[in-house]
Amino acid sequence: MPYDEGLAERIRTVLAEQPGVIEKKMFGGLAFMIGGRMSVGVVKDALMVRVGADAHEGLLQRPHARPMDFTGRPLKGFLFVDAPGLESDADLERWIARGVDYAASIPAKGERLRPMPSRARAPRRKK
């Protein structure tokens, strides 16, 4: 089953003012990247949300939230929100905000938290 294009369009509308959003086909659906990091996406008719490991367990207690699981082993820090939990625009916006906030809280790909130590060596001498 392809992803829900209507849900994807609702996400695009919410993210319209967010700078640097890139759409990328992932996980058999569509992901929305912020700073090179996946924030939210659509898989079939569910919203995929990146929430981080610390918030994961608590958010699974919310109605219509479930573990993100493709292989029988849930991916920690990611969850699905089923369609009934996204009926109102306010609910969708809250879930998207969680994904965007988490993605924005981690360095973009290519950035490092601290500089790498120098490993430069003196040039080799010719014999």
C-alpha positions as CSV (number, residue, x, y, z in Angstrom):
1,M,0.0,0.0,0.0
2,P,1.5,3.4,-0.9
3,Y,1.6,6.1,1.7
4,D,-1.4,8.4,2.4
5,E,-1.0,11.3,0.0
6,G,-3.7,13.3,1.9
7,L,-1.7,13.0,5.1
8,A,1.5,14.0,3.3
9,E,-0.2,17.1,2.0
10,R,-1.4,18.0,5.5
11,I,2.1,17.7,6.8
12,R,3.4,19.9,3.9
13,T,0.9,22.5,4.9
14,V,2.1,22.5,8.6
15,L,5.7,22.6,7.5
16,A,5.3,25.3,4.9
17,E,7.0,27.9,7.0
18,Q,9.8,25.6,8.3
19,P,13.1,26.4,6.6
20,G,15.2,23.6,5.1
21,V,12.5,20.9,4.8
22,I,13.4,18.1,2.4
23,E,11.2,15.3,1.4
24,K,12.8,11.9,1.0
25,K,11.3,8.5,0.2
26,M,12.2,6.2,3.2
27,F,10.7,3.2,5.0
28,G,8.3,2.5,2.2
29,G,6.8,6.0,2.7
30,L,7.8,9.6,2.7
31,A,10.0,11.3,5.3
32,F,10.4,15.0,6.0
33,M,13.9,16.0,6.9
34,I,15.0,19.0,8.9
35,G,18.7,19.8,8.8
36,G,19.4,16.4,7.3
37,R,17.6,14.6,10.1
38,M,14.3,12.8,9.8
39,S,11.6,14.5,11.8
40,V,8.2,13.1,10.7
41,G,6.9,11.0,7.8
42,V,4.1,9.0,6.4
43,V,4.1,5.2,6.2
44,K,0.8,3.8,4.8
45,D,-1.8,5.8,6.7
46,A,0.2,6.4,9.9
47,L,2.3,9.4,10.9
48,M,5.9,8.4,11.7
49,V,7.4,10.7,14.4
50,R,11.0,10.9,15.6
51,V,10.7,11.7,19.3
52,G,14.1,10.6,20.8
53,A,14.8,7.8,23.2
54,D,14.1,9.9,26.4
55,A,10.5,10.7,25.4
56,H,9.7,7.4,23.6
57,E,8.2,5.4,26.5
58,G,6.0,8.3,27.8
59,L,4.6,9.1,24.4
60,L,3.7,5.5,23.7
61,Q,1.1,6.0,26.4
62,R,-0.7,8.6,24.2
63,P,-3.9,7.5,22.4
64,H,-3.2,5.9,19.0
65,A,0.6,5.9,19.4
66,R,2.5,2.7,18.9
67,P,6.1,1.6,18.5
68,M,7.7,2.0,15.0
69,D,8.3,-1.6,14.0
70,F,9.2,-3.0,10.6
71,T,11.1,-6.1,11.5
72,G,9.7,-7.4,14.8
73,R,12.1,-5.2,16.7
74,P,10.8,-1.6,17.5
75,L,13.1,1.3,16.7
76,K,13.7,3.3,19.9
77,G,13.0,7.0,19.6
78,F,10.6,6.6,16.7
79,L,6.8,5.9,16.8
80,F,3.8,5.7,14.7
81,V,0.6,7.6,15.3
82,D,-2.4,5.9,13.7
83,A,-5.0,7.9,11.6
84,P,-7.6,8.3,14.4
85,G,-5.0,10.2,16.5
86,L,-4.5,12.7,13.6
87,E,-8.1,13.6,12.8
88,S,-7.9,17.1,14.1
89,D,-5.4,19.6,12.7
90,A,-4.3,20.5,16.3
91,D,-3.4,16.9,17.1
92,L,-1.4,16.6,13.8
93,E,0.4,19.9,14.5
94,R,1.3,18.8,18.1
95,W,2.9,15.5,16.8
96,I,4.7,17.3,14.0
97,A,6.1,19.9,16.4
98,R,7.5,17.0,18.5
99,G,9.3,15.6,15.5
100,V,10.6,19.0,14.3
101,D,11.8,20.0,17.8
102,Y,13.7,16.7,18.2
103,A,15.2,16.9,14.7
104,A,16.3,20.5,15.4
105,S,17.8,19.5,18.7
106,I,20.5,17.3,17.2
107,P,23.4,18.5,15.0
108,A,22.8,18.4,11.2
109,K,24.6,15.7,9.3
110,G,28.2,16.8,8.8
111,E,28.3,18.9,12.0
112,R,30.3,17.6,15.0
113,L,29.7,18.3,18.6
114,R,33.5,18.8,19.1
115,P,36.4,19.1,16.7
116,M,38.2,16.0,15.8
117,P,41.8,15.8,17.1
118,S,44.5,16.7,14.6
119,R,46.1,13.6,13.1
120,A,48.4,15.5,10.7
121,R,51.9,14.1,10.4
122,A,55.0,15.6,9.1
123,P,55.6,14.9,5.4
124,R,57.6,11.8,4.7
125,R,61.2,12.3,3.6
126,K,62.4,10.9,0.3
127,K,65.2,8.4,0.7
